[in-house]
Amino acid sequence: MGYPGVCDRRHTRGMLRPTLRGTTLRTMPRIILTVGLLLGALSAALVATGCGGSDDGGQFANQPTGEFPVEVIDATFKPVQTVAETYDLTIAVRNSGEETIPAINTVIDLPGLGSTLAFAYGDKQPGLAMNQRPVWVLEEGWPKLADTVGRGGATTADKRTFEFGELAPGDTANMVWRLVAVRPGFYRLRYQIAAGLGPDTRAVDEAGRSPSGVLPVKISELARLTEINEKGQVVPVSPEEQLRVEAQQESANSELVP
C-alpha cells in the first residue's frame, strides 16, 4: 500500500502506456500549447482578481475618499513681469477640516490657450509633433514647500498637476514655484486645489466647490524701469508707471508700421 497522493508504479505503468502510445510527435506541441494557454488564462484571472480588476480600484484603492475642507490663504504671482526675469508663484492652503488630506495638490493651466502642460500654451500651427510652448519655464528643483531645504519636486503623471503629500488638520501647505518668464503677452494663470489624485477624493471650500482662482499677468519685453527715490536709492517704478511707459512704447511702435 502506498502513501496517499503518491503513485505506485506497479499499478500505473500499464495505464500510462496507452496514452503515450496514442501521442505522436506531431500532437505533442499542440498539447503543450493548449496547456500553456490555459495556464496563462488562469494566471491573468488571478492577477485581475488580486488587483481589483480596474485601474482606479488598484491605483487609488488605499486612498481615502470623500470631501476635504480646504481654505486658500494666499495666492500671489507678480502681475507685471519682464522676459528673462525670475518670479515666485506662491499658493498657501490650509486644511480646515478634521481629517488628514491624503495628497494635497494643485492643477495649473492657462485657460483658453490649449494648455496640456503647466505654464504653457498650445501653438495652433498645424503639423507640430508637440504643440506646447512655454510662457514660463520652471526652474530645476521646483516646486516645493516653502520650508523645504534643498531640492523639491512634486510632479505627477499629469504634467499640470503638482502633489505635495499629506496635510494634517489645521496645517498649512505653502507651495512655491520658481519661474522664468519667457514669452511676452497678457495671460491668466489658473490654479485648482485637490485633496488627492483619485476622482473620489475632493477638496472643497466653504461653498462646497473646488478651491480655485485666476491670477492675471502681463509679461513685457521691456526691462523693468527704475527711478531714484528721495533717499538716493535706485528702485523700480510702480507697476502703474511701468504699464504707462510700455503703452507709450507700443503706441509709438504701431505708428512706425506702414
Secondary structure, 3 states (H helix, E strand, C coil): CCCCCCCCHHHHHHHHHHHHHHCCCCCHHHHHHHHHHHHHHHHHHHHHHHHCCCHHHHHCCCCCCEEEEEEEEEEECCCEEECCCEEEEEEEEEECCCCCECCCEEEEECCCCCCCCCCEEECCCCCCCCCEEECEEECCCCCEECCCCCCCCCECCCCCEEECCCECCCCEEEEEEEEEECCCEEEEEEEEEECCCCCCEEEECCCCCCCEEEEEEEEECCCCCEEECCCCCEEECCHHHHHHHHHHHHHHHHHHCC
